[in-house]
Amino acid sequence: MSLDAAPITPRSNRAAAEAAENIDADAYADAEIESPALSLAGLQFFFADISRKTLLWHESGSQSFDSEIRDLREAPSAEALRLLAPEDRKTILRLVQGAIREGKAGPFDVGGGPDHRIPGIPLMAYRYEMPDGRLLAICFPSLGEEDGNPGNIVLGLAPILQHFVQSSNRIVLLVDNFGYVRFASDGFVKSFQIDDPRLILGRNVAHLQNRVGRTVVSLALAALTRRASATGRGKFLLSTNDSLELSYDAMYFRFGGSVGGVLFSAGSVGGDVDFAKVFDLCGSAMLVVNVKTRMIMAANAAAKKTYHLTSEAMEDRPITDTLLHPSSFAALLDAGKKGSDVPQSVVVNSLNGQSKKKRLKATLIDPDKTPKLILEART
């Protein structure tokens, strides 16, 4: 069928547009949870039937969490749009009204969020008159007639990613085929200590080492250059000189000849439990020391406060040059190797210049790999 509408008189055009305004009825709160609802993920097209105030759309498996293919779906317009954000409902209403009035409307971005930090899915709409006189607005994703940049297809992934990670602390970053950051989840922003997401969105990842640290930049560029995915676990150096230990996937993808990118997804090595947070919540001062280098690998909040430790002191000098005399460290290491539960009484030289005797329980872990000595203060 042709997308070119039959001639419509100004009067009937105006009446149809007024009818289209009623598509935004105040019925979202009363919609049945089980009734079909339109999703932006995998959207192919939808029809807005003005006189019946219904939407008809095709739903592929990519639109549902269980990947079930439901084919054609139909629902009253208020119920069909209930899962979309208010600003997206308004945009779709404007799209339908524009198509009814002018014959064609769009492209309008849907799914970019209230602040429009990132582009959404560009939707077009055309008016079509049925033989019985009913008017339809046919809406579908499109780059627009005047948009020759195929890279915009990648931008449509951003609202889909938002939908999947909006209530998760998952660390997600989307970089397009040209190296530009198109999406960063809240988990990424928080974990990589970024003050404002606008400092990285829309910028080339190669220029963001001072924002996100060199590890994730190197990983993204390597995946783009080699056109290959990578997976693993390791430490990610941040711009603040701190580090995160993450289990990650850097997935390289490609649509056609030039459209693609890298989707970086990561989480805590320990899974859903944030053991670093648990470590910090412990009331006893705790240190983790690399036995071979004698460098402090980690210190919880209580240890930093008790010993006046700073990140610089931990990274620059071994514990035997700061908190402990070499003989004290040797005694603690010996107790750890023997698996002794008896705390050792040693002098600890806090970085504020005070020296006090402390009872430290020493526990040795990973002796066959990189041995670490856990020192826990006991009262």
C-alpha positions in Angstrom: 0.0 0.0 0.0 1.1 3.5 -0.7 2.1 5.8 2.1 0.8 8.8 0.2 -2.5 9.9 1.7 -5.6 10.6 -0.2 -6.6 14.3 -0.4 -8.2 15.5 2.8 -10.2 18.7 3.2 -9.0 21.3 5.7 -12.1 20.7 7.8 -11.8 16.9 7.9 -8.1 17.3 8.5 -8.7 19.5 11.5 -11.3 17.1 12.9 -8.9 14.2 12.5 -6.1 16.1 14.2 -8.5 16.9 17.1 -9.3 13.2 17.3 -5.6 12.4 17.4 -5.2 14.6 20.4 -7.4 12.2 22.3 -4.8 9.4 21.9 -3.2 10.8 25.0 -6.1 10.0 27.3 -5.7 9.9 31.0 -5.9 6.2 31.3 -2.3 5.0 31.7 -2.8 4.4 35.4 -5.8 2.2 34.8 -4.2 0.0 32.1 -4.2 -3.7 32.7 -0.7 -5.0 33.5 -1.3 -8.0 31.3 -2.4 -6.0 28.2 0.1 -5.5 25.4 2.3 -2.4 25.6 4.6 -0.9 23.0 8.4 -1.1 23.7 11.2 0.9 22.0 13.5 -2.2 21.9 13.3 -3.8 18.5 10.6 -1.5 17.2 9.8 -2.0 13.6 6.6 0.0 13.0 3.2 0.8 14.5 -0.2 2.1 13.2 -2.2 4.6 15.1 -5.9 4.2 14.2 -7.4 7.6 15.0 -11.1 6.8 15.0 -10.7 3.6 17.1 -8.0 5.1 19.3 -5.9 2.0 19.1 -2.3 1.1 18.2 -1.3 -1.9 16.1 2.3 -3.0 16.0 4.6 -5.9 15.2 6.5 -7.3 18.1 9.7 -9.4 17.5 11.5 -11.5 20.0 14.1 -8.7 20.7 11.4 -6.7 22.4 10.8 -9.0 25.3 13.0 -10.4 28.0 12.0 -14.0 27.3 12.6 -13.5 23.5 9.1 -14.7 22.7 7.9 -13.7 19.2 4.4 -12.4 19.6 3.9 -11.1 16.1 1.1 -8.5 15.6 -0.2 -6.8 18.8 -3.1 -4.4 19.3 -4.2 -2.3 22.3 -6.0 0.9 23.1 -3.6 3.8 22.7 -3.5 4.7 26.4 -2.6 1.2 27.4 -0.2 0.6 24.5 1.9 3.6 25.5 1.9 3.1 29.2 5.5 1.7 29.5 7.0 4.8 27.7 8.2 7.8 29.5 5.9 10.8 29.6 8.1 12.8 27.2 8.1 9.9 24.8 4.3 9.7 24.9 4.1 13.4 24.1 6.6 13.0 21.2 4.6 10.1 19.7 1.4 12.2 20.1 3.1 15.1 18.3 4.3 12.7 15.6 0.8 11.3 15.0 -0.9 14.7 15.0 1.7 16.0 12.5 1.2 13.1 10.1 -2.6 13.6 10.2 -2.4 17.4 9.6 0.5 17.5 7.1 0.6 14.0 5.7 4.1 13.4 7.0 5.9 14.1 10.2 9.4 13.5 11.7 11.9 12.3 12.3 11.4 12.9 16.0 13.7 11.3 18.6 12.1 9.0 21.1 13.9 7.4 24.0 16.6 9.9 24.5 15.4 10.8 28.0 14.1 14.1 29.5 17.4 15.9 29.2 18.2 14.6 25.7 21.8 13.9 26.6 21.8 11.2 23.9 19.9 10.8 20.7 17.0 8.3 20.8 15.3 6.3 18.0 14.3 8.6 15.1 10.6 8.0 14.2 8.8 9.0 11.0 5.1 9.0 10.5 2.9 9.1 7.3 -0.9 9.6 7.0 -2.9 6.9 5.2 -6.6 6.9 4.5 -8.4 3.6 4.4 -11.1 2.9 1.7 -13.8 3.3 4.4 -12.4 6.8 5.3 -10.6 5.8 8.5 -7.3 7.6 9.0 -4.1 5.8 10.1 -0.8 7.3 11.1 2.0 4.8 10.1 5.0 5.2 12.3 8.4 3.6 11.9 12.2 4.2 12.7 14.0 6.1 10.0 17.2 8.1 9.5 15.2 10.7 7.6 15.5 11.6 4.0 18.2 14.2 4.6 20.3 12.2 7.0 23.1 10.5 5.2 25.0 9.3 8.4 24.5 5.6 8.9 26.2 5.9 12.3 22.9 7.1 13.7 21.7 3.5 13.7 24.1 2.8 16.6 22.6 5.7 18.5 19.3 3.9 18.6 20.9 1.3 20.9 21.2 3.9 23.6 17.5 3.9 24.8 17.5 0.1 24.6 20.5 0.0 26.9 18.9 2.5 29.2 15.8 0.2 29.5 17.9 -2.8 30.4 20.3 -1.2 33.0 18.2 1.6 34.5 17.7 -0.3 37.8 21.0 -2.0 37.8 24.5 -1.0 39.0 25.9 -2.8 36.0 28.8 -0.9 34.4 28.0 -0.3 30.7 29.7 1.8 28.0 28.8 2.0 24.3 31.4 3.3 21.9 30.5 3.6 18.2 32.6 2.5 15.3 34.4 5.9 15.1 35.4 5.8 18.8 32.7 8.2 20.2 31.0 7.5 23.5 27.3 7.1 22.9 26.0 5.7 26.2 27.3 5.4 29.8 25.2 3.7 32.5 24.8 5.2 36.0 26.9 2.3 37.2 29.7 3.3 34.9 29.5 7.0 35.9 29.6 6.1 39.6 32.2 3.4 39.4 34.6 5.5 37.3 34.0 8.6 39.5 32.8 10.9 36.7 31.4 14.1 38.0 29.2 14.8 35.0 28.2 12.3 32.3 28.3 15.2 29.8 32.1 15.2 30.1 32.3 11.9 28.2 29.1 11.5 26.2 29.6 12.4 22.5 33.4 12.5 22.9 36.1 10.4 21.4 37.1 7.7 23.9 40.8 8.1 22.9 40.7 11.6 24.4 39.1 10.5 27.7 42.0 8.9 29.6 42.0 11.8 32.1 38.3 11.1 32.7 37.9 7.3 32.7 41.4 6.1 33.2 43.7 4.4 30.7 42.5 0.7 31.1 39.0 1.0 29.7 40.3 3.4 26.9 42.9 0.9 25.8 40.4 -2.0 25.9 37.9 -0.1 23.8 40.5 1.0 21.2 42.0 -2.5 21.0 38.6 -4.0 20.3 37.9 -1.4 17.6 41.3 -1.8 16.0 41.4 -5.6 16.0 37.7 -5.9 15.3 37.5 -8.6 18.0 35.8 -9.0 21.3 37.6 -9.6 24.6 36.5 -11.0 28.0 38.3 -11.4 31.3 38.9 -9.9 34.7 41.4 -7.5 35.9 42.2 -4.1 37.5 41.0 -1.0 35.8 43.1 2.1 36.6 41.0 5.2 37.1 41.9 8.8 36.5 42.1 9.3 40.2 44.9 6.7 40.4 42.5 4.4 42.3 41.7 1.1 40.7 38.7 -1.3 40.2 38.8 -5.0 39.9 36.2 -6.0 37.4 34.9 -9.0 35.4 34.3 -7.6 32.0 33.2 -8.2 28.4 34.2 -5.9 25.5 31.9 -7.0 22.7 32.7 -5.8 19.2 29.7 -5.6 16.8 29.1 -4.6 13.3 26.0 -3.8 11.1 26.8 -3.8 7.4 30.0 -2.2 6.1 30.7 0.8 8.4 28.2 0.8 11.3 29.2 -0.8 14.6 31.2 -0.3 17.8 32.1 -1.8 21.1 29.8 -2.5 24.0 31.7 -2.6 27.3 29.9 -4.4 30.1 31.4 -5.1 33.5 30.6 -6.0 37.1 32.3 -6.8 40.4 34.5 -9.8 40.4 32.5 -11.1 43.3 29.2 -10.8 41.5 26.3 -9.0 42.9 27.9 -8.6 46.3 30.1 -5.5 46.5 32.8 -7.0 48.8 34.7 -3.7 48.7 31.7 -2.1 50.4 31.5 -4.9 53.0 35.3 -4.5 53.6 34.8 -0.8 54.3 31.9 -1.4 56.6 34.0 -3.5 59.0 34.6 -1.6 62.2 38.1 -3.1 62.8 41.1 -1.6 61.0 42.0 -4.1 58.2 44.9 -4.1 55.7 45.7 -6.3 52.8 49.5 -6.5 52.0 51.3 -8.1 49.1 53.8 -10.3 50.8 56.4 -10.2 47.9 56.4 -6.4 47.4 55.2 -5.5 51.0 52.9 -2.9 49.4 49.5 -2.2 50.9 47.0 -3.4 48.3 43.9 -2.3 50.2 42.9 -0.6 53.4 39.3 -0.3 54.7 37.9 3.0 56.0 38.7 2.1 59.6 42.3 1.5 58.8 42.7 4.7 56.8 41.2 6.6 59.7 43.2 4.8 62.5 46.6 4.9 60.7 46.0 8.2 58.9 46.7 6.4 55.6 46.4 8.1 52.2 46.3 6.5 48.7 49.7 8.1 47.9 51.3 6.6 50.9 49.9 3.1 50.1 51.1 3.3 46.4 54.6 5.0 47.0 56.1 3.0 49.9 56.0 -0.5 51.3 54.4 -1.1 54.7 57.9 -1.7 56.2 58.8 2.0 55.3 55.6 3.4 56.9 53.5 1.5 59.5 55.7 -1.4 60.5 59.3 -2.2 61.3 60.7 -5.0 59.1 61.0 -7.3 62.1 57.4 -6.7 63.1 56.3 -7.5 59.6 58.4 -10.7 59.6 56.8 -11.8 62.9 53.3 -11.2 61.5 54.1 -13.1 58.3 55.4 -16.0 60.3 52.2 -16.1 62.4 50.2 -16.0 59.2 52.1 -18.9 57.6 51.5 -21.0 60.8 47.8 -20.1 60.8 48.0 -18.8 64.3 44.8 -17.3 65.7 46.7 -15.4 68.4 47.0 -11.7 67.7 50.6 -10.4 67.6 51.6 -7.3 69.7 53.6 -4.9 67.5 54.3 -1.2 67.3 52.4 0.6 64.5 53.7 3.9 63.3 50.7 5.9 62.2 51.3 8.5 59.6 50.4 11.4 61.9 53.7 10.7 63.8 52.3 8.7 66.7 53.5 5.2 67.5 51.4 2.8 69.5 51.4 -0.9 70.3 48.6 -2.7 68.5 47.4 -6.3 68.6 47.2 -7.5 64.9 45.8 -10.8 63.8 47.7 -12.0 60.7 46.0 -14.3 58.0 47.8 -15.5 54.9 45.7 -16.1 51.7 46.6 -17.2 48.2 50.0 -18.6 49.2 50.5 -20.4 45.9 49.7 -17.4 43.7 50.3 -13.9 44.9 50.5 -14.3 48.7 48.6 -11.7 50.6 48.7 -11.0 54.3 45.5 -9.7 55.9 46.2 -7.6 59.1 43.2 -7.1 61.4 43.5 -4.9 64.5 42.1 -6.5 67.7 41.2 -4.6 70.8 
